[in-house]
Amino acid sequence: MSYARFAIYYVPPEGALAEFGAAWLGWDCVAGRDALQPGVPGLDDVTITPRKYGFHGTLKPPFRLVEGRDIEGLKAAVAQMAQTCPPGQSDGLALTALGRFLALTPVGDAAGISRVAATCVETLDAFRAPSTEAELARRRKARLSVRQDALLQSWGYPYVMEEFRFHLTLTGRLPVDQIDRWAETARAHLPPLAAPFVVGEVALMGERSDGRFELIQRYTLAG
């Protein structure tokens, strides 16, 4: 399989949360196939934006491989990083409105999870092709702060390091008057959420020719 871009995600291990996420979004990024969504009117529309990424928490955002690097080298680098990186955790997860989209976010101190993400961003950056001017311009449409723009130039994405906030996305941008309704609907379908919530592994993901991301390999954090 040839991939246009790669990313490092947290993808929930096999279980109720993973099953919920695949069904809710309509895409099983572990199996690399469509998933049957619940019969909720409008769900297909509000999940169309996050669907292609699968149910995940971003650790290192999608990137193109720089010239001279290949997927086998990337796999080896992720494996080496995972051997020395300790897991991160928080007290649990909670359904949250982040601006106008819904996500599951950590409860309590999430510094350990942020550390895992920063390690992924920094350690694997030698594999990331530099951002093009078009990519930079597109990101800057979000009216970035001075610090966010500096992070964009350094790491190819503005919301990393101290600007990072871990989240498992459930919807695209919602009309303001529909946020509460969709939160109630999501809550009714969520399984019990683990406490504590542990990021104990990372997933190397690839973007297929159809634009959807699928799992390439999981790595246990063993530091």
TORKEZA-547181 format. One line per 4 residues: their letters; for each residue x, y, z of N, C-alpha, C. Coordinates in Angstrom, 3 decimals, padded with zeros to 6 digits. Example, Ala and Ser with C-alpha at 12.3 -4.5 7.8 and 13.67 -1.06 7.14 Angstrom:
AS = 013.190,-005.690,007.800,012.300,-004.500,007.800,013.200,-003.300,007.800 ~ 012.850,-002.250,007.080,013.670,-001.060,007.140,012.900,000.030,007.870
END
This chain:
MSYA = 000.838,-001.193,000.000,000.000,000.000,000.000,000.879,001.251,000.000 ~ 000.553,002.192,-000.867,001.274,003.455,-000.924,000.460,004.524,-000.197 ~ 001.123,005.348,000.620,000.440,006.360,001.408,000.953,007.754,001.056 ~ 000.020,008.717,000.999,000.389,010.095,000.687,000.984,010.802,001.898
RFAI = 000.445,010.514,003.072,000.924,011.127,004.309,000.896,010.086,005.428 ~ 001.594,010.422,006.494,001.627,009.578,007.684,001.271,010.427,008.899 ~ 000.921,009.773,009.986,000.623,010.470,011.231,000.850,009.504,012.384 ~ 001.027,010.058,013.570,001.086,009.253,014.791,-000.141,009.615,015.618
YYVP = -000.984,008.635,015.845,-002.234,008.835,016.582,-002.248,007.951,017.824 ~ -003.113,008.320,018.754,-003.607,007.371,019.736,-004.893,006.799,019.166 ~ -004.944,005.505,018.994,-006.147,004.807,018.536,-006.533,003.829,019.637 ~ -007.726,003.959,020.204,-008.094,003.094,021.330,-007.898,001.621,020.999
PEGA = -007.393,000.844,021.947,-007.240,-000.595,021.726,-008.599,-001.261,021.576 ~ -008.590,-002.487,021.134,-009.833,-003.234,020.921,-010.699,-003.195,022.171 ~ -011.973,-002.885,021.972,-012.875,-002.802,023.108,-014.047,-001.893,022.806 ~ -014.808,-001.574,023.840,-016.062,-000.836,023.666,-015.845,000.564,023.109
LAEF = -014.812,001.265,023.577,-014.583,002.626,023.095,-014.194,002.625,021.623 ~ -013.341,001.704,021.223,-012.945,001.606,019.818,-014.144,001.264,018.939 ~ -014.973,000.360,019.404,-016.168,-000.021,018.639,-017.130,001.154,018.510 ~ -017.326,001.895,019.595,-018.170,003.084,019.542,-017.634,004.077,018.516
GAAW = -016.336,004.382,018.586,-015.753,005.395,017.716,-015.866,005.046,016.248 ~ -015.596,003.792,015.908,-015.699,003.369,014.514,-017.128,003.489,014.009 ~ -018.079,003.031,014.808,-019.484,003.089,014.400,-019.982,004.535,014.345 ~ -019.614,005.334,015.325,-020.080,006.725,015.375,-019.616,007.500,014.137
LGWD = -018.349,007.323,013.755,-017.807,008.061,012.607,-018.114,007.388,011.266 ~ -018.402,006.081,011.300,-018.674,005.378,010.049,-017.434,004.915,009.320 ~ -016.289,004.917,010.012,-015.033,004.455,009.406,-014.199,003.763,010.474 ~ -013.841,002.520,010.209,-012.999,001.739,011.104,-011.565,001.855,010.597
CVAG = -010.783,002.730,011.233,-009.426,002.982,010.732,-008.479,001.837,011.059 ~ -008.848,000.960,011.982,-008.015,-000.203,012.295,-008.190,-001.271,011.226 ~ -009.438,-001.548,010.869,-009.715,-002.552,009.837,-009.587,-001.976,008.428 ~ -009.615,-000.641,008.306,-009.532,-000.012,006.988,-010.783,-000.225,006.163
RDAL = -011.958,-000.088,006.807,-013.204,-000.289,006.074,-014.319,000.545,006.706 ~ -015.395,000.738,005.928,-016.561,001.445,006.439,-017.157,000.691,007.618 ~ -017.788,001.444,008.523,-018.491,000.855,009.667,-019.936,001.338,009.634 ~ -020.836,000.494,010.063,-022.255,000.832,010.065,-022.547,001.816,011.190
QPGV = -023.065,002.988,010.832,-023.387,003.998,011.834,-024.732,003.714,012.495 ~ -024.927,004.201,013.727,-026.246,004.116,014.355,-027.275,004.866,013.514 ~ -028.510,004.456,013.617,-029.566,005.084,012.833,-030.021,006.400,013.435 ~ -029.102,007.348,013.519,-029.394,008.666,014.088,-029.504,009.672,012.949
PGLD = -030.655,010.288,012.753,-030.800,011.266,011.662,-029.754,012.379,011.768 ~ -029.061,012.632,010.662,-028.076,013.702,010.616,-026.677,013.306,011.025 ~ -026.499,012.092,011.572,-025.173,011.699,012.051,-024.155,011.648,010.921 ~ -024.552,011.154,009.772,-023.631,011.087,008.635,-023.079,012.469,008.297
DVTI = -023.938,013.479,008.340,-023.524,014.839,007.977,-022.566,015.436,009.000 ~ -022.836,015.256,010.289,-022.004,015.926,011.296,-020.682,015.206,011.525 ~ -020.541,013.994,011.002,-019.284,013.261,011.175,-018.464,013.162,009.893 ~ -018.916,013.790,008.833,-018.239,013.611,007.539,-016.814,014.171,007.559
TPRK = -016.589,015.266,008.308,-015.247,015.858,008.346,-014.246,014.984,009.089 ~ -014.549,014.516,010.314,-013.557,013.683,011.011,-013.507,012.241,010.529 ~ -014.471,011.829,009.705,-014.562,010.407,009.329,-013.283,009.889,008.690 ~ -012.692,010.658,007.798,-011.557,010.125,007.035,-010.337,009.829,007.908
YGFH = -010.280,010.475,009.089,-009.142,010.240,009.981,-009.354,009.038,010.895 ~ -010.607,008.622,011.059,-010.909,007.568,012.002,-010.962,008.110,013.423 ~ -011.388,007.270,014.345,-011.520,007.676,015.743,-010.142,007.663,016.376 ~ -009.651,008.824,016.760,-008.258,008.921,017.185,-008.018,010.192,017.988
GTLK = -006.881,010.220,018.653,-006.319,011.433,019.217,-004.985,011.680,018.543 ~ -004.824,012.847,017.950,-003.579,013.162,017.242,-002.431,013.340,018.221 ~ -001.297,012.737,017.919,-000.066,012.945,018.666,000.955,013.686,017.808 ~ 001.221,013.187,016.608,001.991,013.942,015.605,001.100,014.093,014.389
PPFR = 000.770,015.328,014.001,-000.176,015.556,012.905,000.326,014.995,011.575 ~ -000.593,014.792,010.632,-000.220,014.233,009.328,000.908,015.004,008.645 ~ 001.805,014.242,008.009,002.961,014.837,007.345,003.344,013.993,006.135 ~ 003.958,014.650,005.163,004.533,013.954,004.017,005.962,013.545,004.365
LVEG = 006.399,012.406,003.844,007.777,011.974,004.084,008.744,012.869,003.320 ~ 009.798,013.290,003.998,010.823,014.073,003.341,011.601,013.181,002.367 ~ 012.124,013.774,001.333,012.900,013.016,000.346,014.080,012.320,001.020 ~ 014.281,011.058,000.664,015.380,010.291,001.230,014.981,009.395,002.392
RDIE = 013.729,009.547,002.860,013.229,008.686,003.931,012.150,007.764,003.372 ~ 011.955,006.618,004.032,010.924,005.700,003.561,010.150,005.138,004.741 ~ 009.111,004.401,004.438,008.216,003.898,005.476,008.921,002.917,006.410 ~ 009.838,002.139,005.904,010.532,001.186,006.767,011.389,001.917,007.797
GLKA = 012.027,002.985,007.367,012.797,003.790,008.306,011.908,004.454,009.333 ~ 010.741,004.903,008.901,009.786,005.517,009.820,009.312,004.504,010.856 ~ 008.983,003.309,010.407,008.560,002.261,011.343,009.640,002.002,012.397 ~ 010.868,001.918,011.953,011.959,001.647,012.881,012.129,002.786,013.878
AVAQ = 011.962,004.023,013.408,012.110,005.185,014.285,010.985,005.244,015.319 ~ 009.765,004.920,014.903,008.647,004.905,015.853,008.877,003.810,016.899 ~ 009.329,002.647,016.456,009.594,001.546,017.385,010.657,001.941,018.406 ~ 011.706,002.589,017.948,012.773,003.008,018.854,012.267,004.047,019.841
MAQT = 011.488,005.009,019.348,010.923,006.025,020.225,010.033,005.402,021.289 ~ 009.180,004.461,020.873,008.241,003.828,021.809,008.960,003.071,022.914 ~ 010.131,002.532,022.626,010.880,001.779,023.631,011.352,002.656,024.783 ~ 011.508,003.947,024.531,012.053,004.834,025.564,011.035,005.839,026.097
CPPG = 009.837,005.862,025.545,008.816,006.832,025.942,007.845,006.199,026.938 ~ 007.725,006.736,028.146,006.758,006.188,029.106,005.326,006.525,028.686 ~ 004.360,005.702,029.088,002.952,006.030,028.834,002.553,007.332,029.529 ~ 001.448,007.910,029.058,000.869,009.078,029.711,-000.556,008.763,030.113
QSDG = -001.068,009.478,031.101,-002.430,009.196,031.516,-003.076,010.419,032.150 ~ -004.401,010.368,032.254,-005.179,011.360,032.974,-006.182,010.611,033.847 ~ -006.956,011.355,034.604,-007.923,010.710,035.494,-009.034,010.001,034.727 ~ -009.308,010.436,033.522,-010.376,009.837,032.716,-010.606,010.648,031.468
LALT = -011.753,010.444,030.841,-012.169,011.188,029.656,-013.551,011.768,029.905 ~ -013.846,012.889,029.249,-015.164,013.502,029.361,-015.580,014.050,028.009 ~ -016.866,014.017,027.732,-017.420,014.613,026.527,-017.381,016.128,026.678 ~ -016.787,016.808,025.696,-016.543,018.241,025.798,-016.869,018.929,024.478
ALGR = -017.361,020.157,024.567,-017.503,020.998,023.387,-016.247,021.850,023.271 ~ -015.472,021.615,022.222,-014.284,022.415,021.938,-014.655,023.387,020.828 ~ -014.960,024.615,021.224,-015.498,025.528,020.229,-016.838,024.992,019.757 ~ -016.928,024.667,018.467,-018.192,024.195,017.903,-018.157,022.735,017.498
FLAL = -017.165,021.982,017.976,-017.200,020.537,017.715,-017.096,019.779,019.027 ~ -017.547,018.536,018.995,-017.552,017.692,020.179,-016.368,016.729,020.155 ~ -015.847,016.465,021.330,-014.711,015.553,021.444,-014.683,014.966,022.847 ~ -013.931,013.885,023.004,-013.603,013.360,024.320,-012.251,013.938,024.710
TPVG = -012.175,014.540,025.881,-010.945,015.183,026.332,-010.546,014.652,027.702 ~ -009.273,014.754,028.064,-008.814,014.230,029.356,-009.409,014.979,030.536 ~ -009.652,014.247,031.601,-010.067,014.807,032.888,-008.845,014.855,033.792 ~ -008.637,015.992,034.448,-007.511,016.106,035.367,-006.213,016.431,034.648
DAAG = -005.117,016.113,035.284,-003.784,016.442,034.776,-003.464,015.592,033.546 ~ -003.258,016.258,032.414,-002.948,015.551,031.171,-001.510,015.804,030.727 ~ -000.659,016.227,031.657,000.722,016.558,031.294,001.460,015.357,030.710 ~ 001.181,014.165,031.233,001.845,012.974,030.708,001.460,012.676,029.272
ISRV = 000.201,012.921,028.932,-000.253,012.712,027.548,000.386,013.748,026.634 ~ 000.453,014.986,027.105,001.102,016.039,026.313,002.579,015.725,026.099 ~ 003.216,015.129,027.101,004.617,014.730,026.956,004.786,013.682,025.868 ~ 003.883,012.706,025.830,003.945,011.687,024.772,003.831,012.360,023.401
AATC = 002.877,013.291,023.264,002.694,013.967,021.982,003.937,014.761,021.595 ~ 004.507,015.497,022.549,005.701,016.292,022.255,006.862,015.401,021.841 ~ 006.980,014.250,022.468,008.034,013.301,022.097,007.855,012.831,020.663 ~ 006.623,012.514,020.294,006.346,012.081,018.918,006.679,013.185,017.918
VETL = 006.252,014.400,018.224,006.479,015.533,017.316,007.965,015.754,017.100 ~ 008.715,015.792,018.200,010.131,016.140,018.114,010.980,014.984,017.585 ~ 010.783,013.800,018.124,011.650,012.677,017.791,011.541,012.266,016.330 ~ 010.340,012.385,015.758,010.113,011.899,014.399,010.142,012.999,013.352
DAFR = 010.537,014.199,013.751,010.424,015.321,012.814,011.391,015.233,011.642 ~ 012.445,014.468,011.776,013.382,014.307,010.661,012.724,013.618,009.468 ~ 011.562,012.991,009.687,010.858,012.308,008.600,009.836,013.214,007.917 ~ 009.600,014.390,008.454,008.555,015.288,007.934,009.120,016.206,006.857
APST = 008.479,016.181,005.695,008.851,017.124,004.636,008.459,018.531,005.065 ~ 009.262,019.548,004.731,008.913,020.925,005.105,007.565,021.333,004.513 ~ 006.861,022.183,005.232,005.578,022.678,004.746,005.777,023.535,003.505 ~ 004.858,023.413,002.571,004.888,024.276,001.395,004.308,025.643,001.753
EAEL = 004.538,026.631,000.898,003.964,027.956,001.145,002.439,027.890,001.161 ~ 001.866,027.041,000.320,000.406,026.902,000.288,-000.110,026.321,001.600 ~ 000.611,025.335,002.151,000.208,024.741,003.422,000.305,025.759,004.562 ~ 001.376,026.555,004.567,001.529,027.579,005.591,000.409,028.610,005.496
ARRR = 000.105,029.024,004.278,-000.946,030.032,004.084,-002.298,029.508,004.548 ~ -002.558,028.241,004.274,-003.845,027.662,004.681,-003.960,027.637,006.196 ~ -002.908,027.269,006.887,-002.932,027.245,008.345,-003.082,028.647,008.926 ~ -002.476,029.622,008.277,-002.498,030.990,008.810,-003.852,031.660,008.658
KARL = -004.749,031.061,007.895,-006.101,031.595,007.803,-006.834,031.512,009.133 ~ -006.331,030.702,010.039,-006.954,030.541,011.353,-006.578,031.655,012.326 ~ -005.886,032.689,011.847,-005.494,033.825,012.691,-004.681,033.351,013.892 ~ -003.548,032.789,013.590,-002.686,032.215,014.617,-002.043,033.299,015.471
SVRQ = -001.750,032.931,016.710,-000.963,033.817,017.567,000.490,033.796,017.083 ~ 001.286,034.706,017.623,002.707,034.737,017.259,003.370,033.407,017.600 ~ 003.054,032.867,018.762,003.647,031.601,019.177,003.171,030.449,018.296 ~ 001.897,030.422,017.973,001.371,029.370,017.106,002.020,029.421,015.726
DALL = 002.256,030.616,015.220,002.918,030.733,013.919,004.360,030.230,013.998 ~ 005.013,030.484,015.108,006.376,029.982,015.280,006.395,028.462,015.337 ~ 005.415,027.875,016.026,005.312,026.420,016.079,005.015,025.851,014.698 ~ 004.169,026.524,013.944,003.874,026.098,012.573,005.150,026.040,011.744
QSWG = 005.976,027.051,011.866,007.216,027.081,011.080,008.211,026.023,011.554 ~ 008.228,025.769,012.858,009.203,024.812,013.404,008.796,023.361,013.199 ~ 007.474,023.083,013.367,007.016,021.695,013.421,005.939,021.358,012.394 ~ 005.563,022.319,011.559,004.585,022.041,010.509,003.138,022.092,010.951
YPYV = 002.891,022.484,012.212,001.525,022.520,012.746,001.517,023.480,013.931 ~ 000.480,024.313,014.055,000.501,025.343,015.099,000.083,024.883,016.480 ~ -000.576,023.711,016.566,-001.153,023.294,017.844,-000.388,022.104,018.414 ~ 000.892,022.307,018.623,001.764,021.294,019.222,002.453,021.909,020.434
MEEF = 003.236,021.090,021.124,003.969,021.516,022.314,003.006,022.166,023.315 ~ 003.265,023.373,023.780,002.395,023.951,024.809,001.018,024.348,024.288 ~ 000.836,024.374,022.958,-000.472,024.672,022.369,-001.301,023.408,022.140 ~ -000.735,022.262,022.469,-001.404,020.976,022.229,-002.512,020.740,023.244
RFHL = -003.615,020.201,022.774,-004.689,019.736,023.663,-005.213,018.425,023.108 ~ -004.981,017.359,023.827,-005.394,016.035,023.363,-006.912,015.949,023.290 ~ -007.413,015.355,022.212,-008.859,015.147,022.077,-009.144,014.056,021.054 ~ -010.241,013.348,021.275,-010.756,012.337,020.354,-012.000,012.939,019.713
TLTG = -011.879,013.339,018.459,-012.924,014.110,017.789,-014.144,013.252,017.471 ~ -015.326,013.829,017.720,-016.583,013.132,017.454,-017.417,013.780,016.354 ~ -017.241,015.059,016.108,-018.038,015.744,015.078,-017.185,016.789,014.383 ~ -017.719,017.285,013.260,-017.196,018.489,012.661,-017.806,019.697,013.364
RLPV = -017.633,020.874,012.779,-018.207,022.097,013.355,-019.729,022.032,013.289 ~ -020.344,022.325,014.417,-021.790,022.237,014.540,-022.401,023.633,014.628 ~ -023.622,023.811,014.143,-024.342,025.050,014.424,-024.459,025.217,015.938 ~ -024.310,026.439,016.412,-024.310,026.682,017.854,-025.558,026.120,018.517
DQID = -026.698,026.250,017.852,-027.942,025.805,018.478,-028.134,024.291,018.444 ~ -027.171,023.554,017.859,-027.281,022.104,017.821,-026.245,021.387,018.696 ~ -025.349,022.155,019.312,-024.272,021.539,020.099,-024.831,020.717,021.251 ~ -025.755,021.288,022.002,-026.298,020.577,023.160,-027.041,019.309,022.743
RWAE = -027.787,019.396,021.649,-028.543,018.220,021.192,-027.599,017.090,020.794 ~ -026.537,017.439,020.060,-025.605,016.403,019.637,-024.794,015.857,020.815 ~ -024.542,016.697,021.801,-023.860,016.213,023.002,-024.723,015.176,023.717 ~ -026.007,015.444,023.822,-026.914,014.475,024.446,-026.953,013.168,023.648
TARA = -026.974,013.292,022.324,-027.009,012.091,021.480,-025.733,011.279,021.631 ~ -024.584,011.952,021.614,-023.315,011.243,021.772,-023.236,010.579,023.139 ~ -023.667,011.280,024.159,-023.615,010.736,025.517,-024.470,009.473,025.643 ~ -025.577,009.459,024.930,-026.469,008.298,024.986,-025.853,007.069,024.321
HLPP = -024.892,007.278,023.416,-024.270,006.155,022.703,-022.907,005.768,023.272 ~ -022.306,006.625,024.085,-020.975,006.341,024.618,-020.992,005.145,025.568 ~ -019.969,004.315,025.516,-019.819,003.268,026.531,-019.254,003.885,027.805 ~ -019.224,003.162,028.905,-018.540,003.666,030.103,-017.084,003.996,029.765
LAAP = -016.612,005.139,030.243,-015.262,005.595,029.917,-014.292,005.202,031.021 ~ -013.158,004.677,030.619,-012.175,004.158,031.571,-011.617,005.262,032.459 ~ -011.364,004.946,033.701,-010.701,005.846,034.632,-009.692,005.036,035.445 ~ -008.400,005.316,035.352,-007.836,006.414,034.553,-007.836,006.091,033.055
FVVG = -007.593,007.125,032.275,-007.412,006.972,030.841,-005.914,006.939,030.557 ~ -005.465,005.894,029.873,-004.029,005.686,029.665,-003.700,005.669,028.168 ~ -002.729,006.491,027.778,-002.148,006.408,026.443,-000.917,005.528,026.577 ~ -001.125,004.239,026.356,-000.066,003.268,026.562,000.537,002.744,025.276
EVAL = 000.034,003.238,024.157,000.585,002.838,022.856,000.319,003.943,021.846 ~ 001.065,003.921,020.771,000.853,004.870,019.676,000.628,004.077,018.390 ~ 000.006,004.726,017.433,-000.333,004.061,016.176,000.250,004.848,015.007 ~ 000.999,004.165,014.163,001.455,004.758,012.908,000.337,004.593,011.894
MGER = -000.114,005.716,011.331,-001.240,005.731,010.407,-000.783,006.195,009.029 ~ -001.486,005.723,007.997,-001.191,006.143,006.638,-002.434,006.647,005.940 ~ -002.265,007.696,005.135,-003.369,008.246,004.354,-003.422,007.559,002.999 ~ -004.509,006.867,002.732,-004.679,006.111,001.503,-004.985,007.030,000.333
SDGR = -005.057,006.444,-000.852,-005.340,007.223,-002.062,-006.731,007.828,-002.050 ~ -007.654,007.259,-001.246,-009.005,007.821,-001.152,-009.111,008.888,-000.062 ~ -007.985,009.245,000.549,-007.978,010.296,001.557,-008.258,009.836,002.965 ~ -008.547,008.567,003.155,-008.840,008.059,004.494,-007.586,007.461,005.127
FELI = -007.523,007.587,006.456,-006.376,007.066,007.194,-006.683,005.674,007.730 ~ -005.657,004.824,007.713,-005.796,003.480,008.261,-004.555,003.129,009.067 ~ -004.734,002.171,009.969,-003.645,001.731,010.831,-002.594,000.966,010.034 ~ -001.339,001.326,010.258,-000.216,000.569,009.704,000.356,-000.358,010.773
QRYT = 000.611,000.207,011.960,001.187,-000.609,013.034,001.012,000.105,014.370 ~ 000.794,-000.676,015.430,000.753,-000.153,016.790,002.099,-000.398,017.476 ~ 002.418,000.470,018.449,003.666,000.349,019.209,003.365,000.609,020.678 ~ 003.761,-000.301,021.538,003.567,-000.146,022.972,004.612,000.813,023.537
LAG = 004.190,001.744,024.353,005.116,002.666,025.017,005.730,001.947,026.207 ~ 007.026,001.761,026.163,007.672,000.899,027.140,008.750,001.611,027.962 ~ 008.794,002.933,027.894,009.830,003.669,028.618,009.587,003.703,030.117
END
